[in-house]
Amino acid sequence: MIKTGSSNFILALTILVAGLSGLPLNAQQSEDFQPKNVISANVIGLLTNTFNAEFERVISLTSTIGFGGSTASTTWYPAMDDPPPEPPIIGTDQFGGPIYDPNDPAWLQAMNDWEMLSNTLEEARYVNFDVFYRFYPGSRRTRTYKAPIGWAFGMKMGLTAVNGAGRGDGAYFGFGFDMNHSWVLGPDDNFYVGLGFGLKRLMGVPQVTDSDYAGYGGEKHSALDGKLPFGGGDLYPTIRIINIGFIF
């Protein structure tokens, strides 16, 4: 299990910002093209127990690189990880099927404990860190031909640490794609607004089998199913609800 401290995350973010800010731009760019950095965050997500922040560096007229971190949590029922106990078998019927003892005291106590567990909510939280590349195809008919403004299509990869998910706890490498759109506002074009949606696949998530009672039909499924925001599992969506920040 990996626990990520906020102070360590902020320190790492500061170091990477300093490093990426010093990257040179493509030498083939026009002389009037000025480098731009973007720092943005989803502050509205704090109201819904989610948060993300990112740094983006322009490296050409149509592309950027950067990194970002996010965190979110959701609640799940621990009974998802454990099927209900079965009463003891005391014999077989005329067809060879088992005969259970529904009055066994030990089973009644175990069933009572399981029902209490099934009505208990636990919180699972993930902390995500990715590096990314975004391509801004743009259009000369609008102002969107210079990154980081307009539509963008990106690739990303990084680590996701999950805590509080029971059998799904751990740190996983993942990769994915996203689509974004951004604007600059204000008299000096230095106020940034961005929206985005993507998918990320986690590698190495345990596959488990639950009973029919758990609703999975006895088939293997991800140990993170239902334990991360938006469903979770090996493949889950990543959303930049409304990122706001500054270009400098």
Residue pairs with C-beta under 8 A, 6 or more apart in sequence:
1 163
1 169
1 170
2 161
2 163
2 170
2 171
3 161
3 163
4 127
4 161
9 69
9 127
9 129
12 129
13 53
13 55
13 67
13 69
16 55
16 67
17 39
17 55
20 37
20 55
20 57
20 65
20 66
20 67
21 37
21 57
23 57
23 59
23 65
25 33
25 35
25 58
25 59
25 60
26 59
26 60
29 60
29 61
30 61
33 61
33 146
35 57
35 58
36 58
36 147
36 148
36 247
36 248
37 55
37 56
37 57
37 58
37 247
37 248
38 54
38 55
38 56
38 57
38 64
38 66
38 148
38 192
38 245
38 246
38 247
39 53
39 54
39 55
39 56
39 245
39 246
39 248
40 53
40 54
40 56
40 192
40 194
40 243
40 244
40 245
40 246
41 51
41 52
41 53
41 54
41 243
41 244
41 245
42 50
42 51
42 52
42 53
42 70
42 240
42 241
42 242
42 243
42 244
43 51
43 244
44 241
44 242
45 51
45 52
45 72
45 241
49 72
49 73
50 70
50 71
50 72
50 73
50 229
50 241
51 70
51 71
51 72
52 68
52 69
52 70
52 71
52 128
52 240
52 243
53 68
53 69
53 70
54 66
54 67
54 68
54 69
54 243
55 66
55 67
55 68
56 64
56 65
56 66
56 134
56 148
57 64
57 65
57 66
58 64
58 147
58 148
59 65
60 147
61 138
61 145
61 146
61 147
62 135
62 136
62 137
62 138
62 145
62 147
63 133
63 134
63 135
63 136
63 147
64 133
64 134
64 136
64 147
64 148
64 152
65 131
65 132
65 133
65 134
66 131
66 132
66 134
67 129
67 130
67 131
67 132
67 158
68 129
68 130
68 132
69 127
69 128
69 129
69 130
70 127
70 128
70 238
71 125
71 126
71 127
71 128
72 125
72 126
72 228
72 229
73 123
73 124
73 125
73 126
73 164
73 229
74 123
74 124
74 227
74 228
74 229
74 232
75 121
75 122
75 123
75 124
76 121
76 122
76 124
76 165
76 226
76 227
77 117
77 118
77 119
77 120
77 121
77 122
78 117
78 118
78 120
78 122
78 166
79 114
79 117
79 118
79 120
79 214
80 210
80 214
80 225
80 226
80 227
81 166
81 167
81 208
81 210
81 223
82 114
82 117
83 210
83 211
83 213
83 214
84 111
84 114
84 211
84 213
85 107
85 110
85 111
85 114
86 100
86 107
87 100
87 101
87 102
87 104
87 107
88 100
88 101
88 104
88 106
88 107
89 98
89 99
89 100
89 101
90 99
90 100
90 101
91 98
91 99
92 98
92 99
93 99
101 107
122 164
122 166
123 164
124 162
124 163
124 164
124 165
124 166
124 168
124 227
124 228
124 232
125 162
125 163
125 164
126 160
126 161
126 162
126 163
126 228
126 229
127 160
127 161
127 163
128 158
128 159
128 160
128 161
128 200
128 238
129 158
129 159
129 160
130 156
130 157
130 158
130 174
130 200
131 156
131 157
131 158
132 154
132 155
132 156
132 157
132 178
133 154
133 155
133 156
134 147
134 148
134 152
134 153
134 154
134 180
135 152
135 153
135 154
136 144
136 145
136 146
136 147
136 148
136 149
136 150
136 151
136 152
137 150
137 151
137 153
138 144
138 145
138 146
138 147
138 149
138 150
138 151
139 145
139 150
142 150
143 149
143 150
144 150
144 151
148 182
148 192
148 247
149 182
149 183
149 184
150 181
150 182
151 179
151 180
151 181
152 179
152 180
152 181
152 182
153 177
153 178
153 179
153 180
154 177
154 178
154 179
154 180
154 198
155 175
155 176
155 177
156 175
156 176
156 177
156 178
156 198
156 200
157 173
157 174
157 175
157 176
158 173
158 174
159 171
159 172
159 173
159 174
160 171
160 172
160 174
160 200
160 202
161 170
161 171
161 172
162 168
162 169
162 170
162 171
162 172
162 224
162 227
162 228
163 169
165 223
165 224
165 227
165 228
166 223
166 227
167 206
167 208
167 223
168 205
168 206
168 222
168 223
168 224
168 227
170 204
170 205
170 206
172 202
172 203
172 204
172 205
173 202
173 203
173 204
174 200
174 201
174 202
174 203
175 200
175 201
175 203
176 198
176 199
176 200
176 201
176 238
177 198
177 199
178 196
178 197
178 198
178 199
178 238
179 196
179 197
179 198
180 194
180 195
180 196
180 197
180 240
181 194
181 195
181 196
182 192
182 193
182 194
182 195
183 192
183 193
183 194
184 190
184 191
184 192
184 193
184 247
185 191
185 192
185 193
189 247
190 246
190 247
190 248
191 244
191 246
191 247
192 243
192 244
192 245
192 246
192 247
193 242
193 243
193 244
194 240
194 242
194 243
194 244
194 245
195 240
195 241
195 242
195 243
196 238
196 239
196 240
196 243
197 237
197 238
197 239
197 240
198 237
198 238
198 239
199 235
199 236
199 237
199 238
200 235
200 236
200 237
200 238
201 234
201 235
202 224
202 234
202 235
202 236
205 222
205 223
205 224
205 233
205 234
206 222
206 223
207 220
207 221
207 222
207 223
208 220
208 221
208 222
208 223
209 216
209 218
209 219
209 220
209 221
210 216
210 218
210 221
211 218
212 218
216 225
221 233
222 232
222 233
222 234
224 232
224 233
224 234
224 236
225 231
225 232
225 233
226 232
226 233
228 236
229 236
230 236
230 237
230 239
231 237
